Amino acid sequence: MKKTVEDVELKGRKVLLRADLNVPMSDGEITNDNRIVQALPTIKYVLEQGGRIILFSHLGKVKSEEDKKDKTLQPVAERLAELLDKDVPFVPHTRGDALEQAVDKLEDGELLMFENTRFEDIDGKKESGNDAELGKYWASLGDIFVNDAFGTAHRSHASNVGIGSNIETVSGYLMKKEIDFIGGAIDSPDRPFVAILGGAKVSDKIGVIKNVLDKADKVIIGGGMAYTFLKAQGKEIGNSLLEADKVELAKSLLDEAGDKIVLPSDVVVAEEFDADAKHKTVSVDEIPSDMEGLDIGEDTVTNFKEVLQGARTVVWNGPMGVFEMENFAKGTIGVCRAIAELTDAKTIIGGGDSAAAAMDLGYADDFSHISTGGGASLEYLEGKELPGLSVIDDK
């Protein structure tokens, strides 16, 4: 068990709080503030307890001085001030006298935000390379470190591992939620446990497939990667997405798993990869040689729905088709709806495209948990040790 923000005294202490405030921006305007909203519970708790918050995050990739113009965290500080209805002073530096003086002036229950941690990557990759001196310096600004940035937990950076190696470290509420839900689903799921894996490539999900095959009662496979499995069964897949070098792997996984792996029974095929392409639904045994599969069919959605009935834990990662195109979104919508309608199950979306789909389709509130970290949740589902979690102190 990891220590959380509730396990430590915060009053009067300088609290370094690493959040994931990597929000989408366009022309200096925030286009979606969900990540700021997700960070609020931890921020509010620390302020209510009388902590003095030094808040920081990365924003995008910063490779040159030019990148600094549209990668500043100042708009984030302004939006946070609106959401908190509280002044959030912004320090446009990542180190130095101005930052240190601003930290020293903080009173109990006050906060400040400092500049994008990746500004430190311009002169050598000090942040993303976990520069020891930088981690030590940032740690010196505070008395305790609250890591609430699950989205970067799979990276060993100065702003998570570097600081945590030098100072008492606990998790924030968002980090705790990810540990409880995704970690809980993998380590001690309520059964039956069904994993639904989609997306384009088998190669992206090999680790996840292998890990969940050991843990889940059923593993549903859809999306582009299903065609490599169908090919492994000896089926004609036409021009559908195929990773030829993964067919033998898919075959061995099918042999090993028996009826634990559930594949599509019908698919929507099109003449070309185009939103308006002529398309039709066919059995997986009748895919035309000159067409490609872009979604799962209605029978498959019904089959997947039946597999989900009675499930107590469901983890979903990856869409069932090219859901960005309306004609090939029905499978993803159908699966999303089927999971959302489960009444007695812990339902988890492992970030990325599936999270975007659930939010776009208006089902976000019907899931137990939607992960905030695409890459981090994928590695967590693989059973990998995440450096950003390892550095948090145990209870």
C-alpha positions as CSV (number, residue, x, y, z in Angstrom):
1,M,0.0,0.0,0.0
2,K,1.3,3.4,-0.9
3,K,1.1,6.5,1.3
4,T,-1.5,9.0,0.3
5,V,-2.0,12.7,1.0
6,E,-4.2,11.8,3.9
7,D,-1.4,10.0,5.7
8,V,0.7,13.0,6.4
9,E,0.6,16.3,8.2
10,L,0.3,19.2,5.8
11,K,-0.3,22.3,7.8
12,G,2.4,24.9,7.5
13,R,4.4,22.6,5.2
14,K,5.6,23.5,1.7
15,V,3.9,20.9,-0.5
16,L,5.4,20.2,-3.9
17,L,2.5,19.0,-6.0
18,R,3.1,17.4,-9.4
19,A,-0.1,17.3,-11.4
20,D,-0.8,16.3,-15.0
21,L,-1.9,19.6,-16.4
22,N,-0.9,18.7,-19.9
23,V,-4.1,20.2,-21.5
24,P,-4.7,20.6,-25.2
25,M,-4.2,24.2,-26.4
26,S,-4.9,26.2,-29.5
27,D,-3.6,29.7,-30.1
28,G,-2.9,30.1,-26.3
29,E,-6.4,29.0,-25.4
30,I,-7.2,25.8,-23.4
31,T,-9.6,23.6,-25.5
32,N,-10.3,21.0,-22.8
33,D,-9.8,21.6,-19.1
34,N,-10.6,18.1,-17.9
35,R,-7.1,17.5,-16.6
36,I,-7.2,20.6,-14.5
37,V,-10.6,19.6,-13.1
38,Q,-9.3,16.1,-12.3
39,A,-6.4,17.7,-10.2
40,L,-8.8,19.8,-8.1
41,P,-9.6,17.3,-5.3
42,T,-6.0,17.0,-4.3
43,I,-5.3,20.7,-4.6
44,K,-8.4,21.6,-2.5
45,Y,-7.6,19.1,0.2
46,V,-4.0,20.3,0.6
47,L,-5.2,23.9,0.8
48,E,-7.9,23.1,3.3
49,Q,-5.3,21.3,5.5
50,G,-3.2,24.5,5.5
51,G,-0.5,23.3,3.2
52,R,1.4,25.7,1.0
53,I,1.3,24.4,-2.6
54,I,4.1,24.7,-5.1
55,L,2.2,23.3,-8.2
56,F,3.9,22.2,-11.4
57,S,3.5,20.1,-14.5
58,H,4.8,19.6,-18.0
59,L,2.9,20.8,-21.1
60,G,3.7,19.2,-24.5
61,K,7.2,18.6,-25.8
62,V,9.7,21.5,-25.6
63,K,12.7,21.2,-27.9
64,S,13.6,24.8,-28.7
65,E,13.2,28.4,-27.5
66,E,10.5,28.8,-30.1
67,D,8.4,26.1,-28.4
68,K,8.3,28.1,-25.2
69,K,5.8,30.6,-26.7
70,D,2.9,28.3,-26.9
71,K,3.9,25.8,-24.1
72,T,3.8,28.2,-21.1
73,L,1.6,27.1,-18.2
74,Q,0.3,30.6,-17.6
75,P,-3.1,30.0,-19.2
76,V,-3.4,26.9,-17.0
77,A,-2.7,29.0,-13.9
78,E,-5.4,31.5,-15.0
79,R,-8.0,28.7,-15.6
80,L,-7.1,27.1,-12.2
81,A,-7.7,30.4,-10.5
82,E,-11.2,30.6,-12.0
83,L,-12.0,27.1,-11.0
84,L,-10.7,27.6,-7.4
85,D,-12.1,31.2,-7.2
86,K,-8.7,31.9,-5.7
87,D,-5.5,33.8,-6.7
88,V,-2.9,31.5,-8.3
89,P,0.3,33.4,-8.7
90,F,2.4,32.2,-11.7
91,V,6.2,32.2,-11.6
92,P,7.5,32.1,-15.2
93,H,10.7,30.2,-14.2
94,T,11.6,26.6,-13.4
95,R,14.4,27.6,-10.9
96,G,16.2,30.6,-9.5
97,D,15.7,33.5,-7.0
98,A,12.3,34.7,-8.2
99,L,10.9,31.1,-7.7
100,E,12.6,30.7,-4.3
101,Q,11.4,34.0,-3.0
102,A,7.8,33.3,-4.2
103,V,7.9,30.0,-2.4
104,D,9.2,31.6,0.8
105,K,6.3,34.2,0.8
106,L,3.6,31.5,0.7
107,E,1.2,31.4,3.7
108,D,-0.8,28.5,4.9
109,G,-3.6,27.6,2.4
110,E,-2.0,29.5,-0.5
111,L,-0.5,28.2,-3.7
112,L,1.6,29.2,-6.7
113,M,2.4,27.5,-10.0
114,F,5.7,27.5,-11.7
115,E,6.6,27.2,-15.3
116,N,6.5,24.1,-17.6
117,T,9.0,21.5,-16.3
118,R,10.0,20.6,-19.9
119,F,11.5,24.1,-20.4
120,E,14.4,22.4,-18.7
121,D,14.8,20.1,-21.7
122,I,16.0,22.8,-24.1
123,D,19.6,22.9,-22.7
124,G,20.0,19.1,-22.5
125,K,17.2,16.8,-21.4
126,K,17.3,17.7,-17.8
127,E,13.6,17.0,-17.0
128,S,12.9,14.1,-19.2
129,G,16.4,12.6,-18.6
130,N,15.8,12.7,-14.8
131,D,18.8,15.0,-14.2
132,A,19.9,14.2,-10.6
133,E,20.9,17.8,-9.8
134,L,17.5,19.2,-11.1
135,G,15.5,16.6,-9.1
136,K,17.5,17.5,-6.0
137,Y,17.0,21.3,-6.5
138,W,13.2,21.0,-7.0
139,A,13.0,18.7,-3.9
140,S,14.8,21.5,-1.9
141,L,11.9,23.9,-2.5
142,G,9.5,21.8,-0.4
143,D,9.0,19.8,2.7
144,I,6.9,17.0,1.2
145,F,6.1,15.8,-2.4
146,V,2.6,14.9,-3.5
147,N,2.7,13.0,-6.8
148,D,-0.7,13.2,-8.5
149,A,0.5,12.9,-12.2
150,F,-0.4,9.3,-13.2
151,G,-0.1,10.3,-16.9
152,T,3.7,10.5,-16.5
153,A,4.0,7.6,-14.0
154,H,5.6,5.4,-16.7
155,R,8.4,7.9,-17.2
156,S,11.4,8.4,-15.0
157,H,11.6,12.2,-15.0
158,A,13.2,14.8,-12.7
159,S,9.7,16.1,-11.7
160,N,8.5,12.7,-10.4
161,V,11.3,10.2,-9.8
162,G,14.0,12.9,-9.3
163,I,12.1,14.7,-6.6
164,G,10.7,11.6,-5.0
165,S,14.2,10.2,-4.6
166,N,15.1,13.1,-2.3
167,I,12.1,13.8,-0.2
168,E,9.1,12.2,1.5
169,T,6.6,11.3,-1.2
170,V,2.9,10.4,-1.1
171,S,0.2,10.0,-3.8
172,G,-2.6,12.5,-4.5
173,Y,-6.2,11.4,-4.9
174,L,-6.0,10.9,-8.7
175,M,-2.9,8.7,-8.4
176,K,-4.6,6.7,-5.6
177,K,-7.6,6.2,-7.8
178,E,-5.5,4.8,-10.6
179,I,-3.7,2.5,-8.3
180,D,-7.0,1.3,-6.7
181,F,-8.8,0.8,-10.0
182,I,-6.3,-0.4,-12.5
183,G,-3.9,-2.0,-10.0
184,G,-6.9,-3.6,-8.3
185,A,-8.3,-5.0,-11.6
186,I,-5.1,-6.6,-12.5
187,D,-4.0,-7.8,-9.1
188,S,-7.2,-8.8,-7.4
189,P,-10.3,-8.5,-9.7
190,D,-13.8,-9.4,-8.7
191,R,-14.8,-12.2,-11.0
192,P,-15.8,-12.9,-13.7
193,F,-13.2,-10.5,-15.0
194,V,-13.5,-9.6,-18.7
195,A,-10.9,-7.6,-20.6
196,I,-11.8,-5.9,-23.9
197,L,-8.8,-5.0,-26.1
198,G,-9.0,-3.1,-29.4
199,G,-7.0,-0.6,-31.3
200,A,-4.9,-1.0,-34.5
201,K,-1.9,-3.2,-33.7
202,V,-1.2,-6.4,-31.9
203,S,2.4,-5.2,-31.4
204,D,1.1,-2.3,-29.3
205,K,-0.8,-4.6,-27.0
206,I,1.3,-7.9,-26.8
207,G,2.3,-7.2,-23.2
208,V,-1.3,-6.4,-22.2
209,I,-2.7,-9.4,-24.0
210,K,-0.2,-11.8,-22.3
211,N,-0.8,-10.3,-18.9
212,V,-4.6,-10.2,-19.0
213,L,-4.7,-13.8,-20.4
214,D,-3.2,-14.9,-17.2
215,K,-5.7,-12.9,-15.1
216,A,-9.0,-12.6,-17.0
217,D,-11.8,-15.1,-17.4
218,K,-12.5,-13.8,-21.0
219,V,-10.4,-11.6,-23.3
220,I,-12.5,-9.9,-26.1
221,I,-10.4,-8.8,-29.1
222,G,-11.7,-6.2,-31.6
223,G,-10.3,-3.3,-33.6
224,G,-7.6,-3.6,-36.3
225,M,-5.6,-6.1,-34.4
226,A,-8.4,-8.7,-34.6
227,Y,-7.6,-9.3,-38.2
228,T,-4.1,-10.7,-37.4
229,F,-5.9,-13.2,-35.1
230,L,-8.5,-14.0,-37.8
231,K,-5.6,-14.6,-40.2
232,A,-4.0,-16.9,-37.6
233,Q,-7.2,-19.0,-37.8
234,G,-6.7,-19.3,-41.5
235,K,-9.4,-16.9,-42.6
236,E,-9.3,-14.6,-45.6
237,I,-9.0,-11.0,-44.4
238,G,-8.8,-9.1,-47.7
239,N,-7.1,-5.8,-47.4
240,S,-7.7,-5.5,-43.7
241,L,-4.9,-4.4,-41.3
242,L,-2.4,-7.2,-40.9
243,E,0.8,-7.6,-39.0
244,A,2.2,-10.5,-40.9
245,D,5.1,-11.0,-38.5
246,K,2.7,-11.4,-35.6
247,V,0.5,-14.1,-37.1
248,E,2.5,-17.0,-35.4
249,L,2.3,-15.1,-32.1
250,A,-1.5,-14.7,-32.5
251,K,-1.7,-18.4,-33.3
252,S,0.2,-19.4,-30.2
253,L,-1.9,-17.1,-28.0
254,L,-5.1,-18.7,-29.5
255,D,-3.8,-22.2,-28.9
256,E,-2.8,-21.3,-25.3
257,A,-6.0,-19.5,-24.4
258,G,-8.6,-21.9,-25.8
259,D,-12.0,-20.4,-25.6
260,K,-10.8,-17.6,-23.3
261,I,-10.2,-15.3,-26.3
262,V,-13.4,-14.1,-28.0
263,L,-13.0,-12.8,-31.6
264,P,-15.5,-11.0,-33.9
265,S,-18.0,-13.1,-35.8
266,D,-18.9,-10.4,-38.4
267,V,-17.3,-7.2,-39.5
268,V,-18.1,-4.1,-41.5
269,V,-15.9,-4.1,-44.7
270,A,-15.3,-1.2,-47.1
271,E,-13.8,-0.8,-50.5
272,E,-11.2,1.7,-49.2
273,F,-10.2,3.5,-46.0
274,D,-12.5,6.5,-46.4
275,A,-15.4,7.9,-44.3
276,D,-17.7,7.7,-47.3
277,A,-16.5,4.4,-48.8
278,K,-19.1,1.8,-49.9
279,H,-19.4,-0.7,-47.1
280,K,-21.3,-3.8,-45.9
281,T,-21.4,-6.2,-43.1
282,V,-20.1,-9.8,-43.7
283,S,-19.3,-12.9,-41.7
284,V,-15.6,-13.2,-40.8
285,D,-15.7,-16.3,-43.0
286,E,-16.7,-14.2,-46.0
287,I,-14.5,-11.1,-46.1
288,P,-14.0,-10.2,-49.8
289,S,-10.4,-10.3,-51.0
290,D,-10.6,-6.7,-52.3
291,M,-12.2,-5.1,-49.2
292,E,-11.0,-4.2,-45.7
293,G,-12.5,-4.5,-42.3
294,L,-13.1,-1.2,-40.5
295,D,-15.5,-2.1,-37.7
296,I,-17.1,-5.0,-35.9
297,G,-20.7,-6.0,-37.0
298,E,-24.0,-6.1,-35.1
299,D,-23.8,-9.8,-34.4
300,T,-20.4,-9.4,-32.9
301,V,-21.6,-6.5,-30.6
302,T,-24.4,-8.9,-29.5
303,N,-21.9,-11.7,-28.8
304,F,-19.6,-9.4,-26.9
305,K,-22.6,-8.1,-24.9
306,E,-23.5,-11.7,-23.9
307,V,-19.9,-12.4,-22.8
308,L,-20.1,-9.2,-20.6
309,Q,-23.3,-10.3,-18.9
310,G,-22.6,-11.1,-15.2
311,A,-19.0,-9.7,-15.3
312,R,-17.9,-8.1,-12.1
313,T,-14.7,-6.4,-13.4
314,V,-14.3,-5.1,-16.9
315,V,-11.3,-3.3,-18.4
316,W,-11.5,-1.8,-21.8
317,N,-8.6,-0.5,-23.8
318,G,-8.8,0.4,-27.5
319,P,-11.7,1.1,-30.0
320,M,-13.5,-1.7,-32.0
321,G,-13.1,0.1,-35.3
322,V,-12.3,3.4,-37.0
323,F,-14.6,5.2,-34.6
324,E,-13.6,8.6,-35.9
325,M,-15.6,7.9,-39.0
326,E,-19.4,7.7,-38.4
327,N,-20.0,4.7,-40.7
328,F,-17.4,2.7,-38.7
329,A,-18.2,3.8,-35.2
330,K,-21.2,1.6,-34.4
331,G,-19.1,-1.3,-32.9
332,T,-17.2,1.0,-30.5
333,I,-20.5,2.7,-29.5
334,G,-22.2,-0.7,-29.0
335,V,-19.4,-2.0,-26.8
336,C,-19.2,1.3,-24.9
337,R,-23.0,1.2,-24.3
338,A,-22.9,-2.5,-23.2
339,I,-20.2,-1.8,-20.6
340,A,-21.9,1.3,-19.4
341,E,-25.2,-0.6,-18.8
342,L,-23.6,-3.2,-16.5
343,T,-25.1,-2.6,-13.1
344,D,-23.0,-4.7,-10.7
345,A,-19.5,-4.4,-12.2
346,K,-16.4,-2.3,-11.7
347,T,-15.9,-0.9,-15.2
348,I,-12.5,0.7,-16.1
349,I,-11.3,2.4,-19.3
350,G,-7.6,2.3,-19.7
351,G,-7.1,5.8,-21.2
352,G,-6.3,6.7,-24.8
353,D,-8.8,6.4,-27.6
354,S,-11.4,4.4,-25.6
355,A,-11.5,7.2,-23.0
356,A,-12.0,9.7,-25.8
357,A,-14.8,7.6,-27.3
358,A,-16.6,7.2,-24.0
359,M,-16.4,11.0,-23.3
360,D,-17.5,11.9,-26.9
361,L,-20.4,9.5,-26.7
362,G,-21.6,10.8,-23.4
363,Y,-21.0,7.7,-21.3
364,A,-18.1,9.0,-19.1
365,D,-20.3,9.1,-16.0
366,D,-21.4,5.5,-16.5
367,F,-18.0,4.0,-15.9
368,S,-16.4,3.4,-12.5
369,H,-13.1,4.8,-13.7
370,I,-11.6,6.4,-16.8
371,S,-7.8,6.5,-16.6
372,T,-6.1,9.8,-17.1
373,G,-3.0,8.2,-18.6
374,G,-2.9,6.5,-21.9
375,G,0.7,5.2,-22.0
376,A,0.9,4.8,-18.2
377,S,-2.3,2.8,-18.0
378,L,-1.2,0.6,-20.9
379,E,2.1,-0.2,-19.1
380,Y,0.2,-0.7,-15.8
381,L,-2.1,-3.2,-17.6
382,E,1.0,-5.0,-18.8
383,G,2.0,-5.5,-15.2
384,K,5.1,-3.3,-15.6
385,E,6.5,-1.4,-12.6
386,L,5.9,2.3,-13.1
387,P,8.8,4.5,-11.9
388,G,6.4,7.3,-10.9
389,L,4.5,4.8,-8.6
390,S,7.6,3.0,-7.3
391,V,9.0,6.3,-5.9
392,I,5.9,6.9,-3.7
393,D,6.6,5.8,-0.1
394,D,4.9,2.7,1.2
395,K,2.7,2.9,4.2
